[in-house]
Amino acid sequence: MATAAVVPATSYNDTVKANFSHPISNVPGKSLVAVEVSYPPGGASAPHRHSAFVYAYVVSGQIASQVEGQPEHIYRAGESWYEAPGAHHLIGRNASNTEPAKLLAVYVADTGDNALTTPDHEGGSK
């Protein structure tokens, strides 16, 4: 069975949608924030960093992800990973050129921190 090669993304076209946000009552100053990140076929996020701890869960499809210092890994629906605050997320993309993919990113963030993702350059991830 042959598999199609994934062509690296030439544009960053992920869609980020707020899902949930609530202060954590037993951890003063911290909130739980969740966002849905959707990728069209072949879609990707710009390289970026997060100001908070992130837990990522693949809802559908397959997501290729790589944090600096780690190998690239393809996560399938039902699989997850985490990133420490400040980790450099080099690769975040749909591993398929034919099917969409979606993940749920859950942050343990400073309450009021609205800049959870900082792209490496202008015009990148949301």
PyMOL commands that set and color helices and strands:
alter all, ss='L'
color gray80, all
select strands_A, chain A and resi 15-23+30-39+44-45+48-50+53-60+62-67+73-76+80-83+88-94+101-110+117-119
alter strands_A, ss='S'
color yellow, strands_A
deselect
rebuild
show_as cartoon
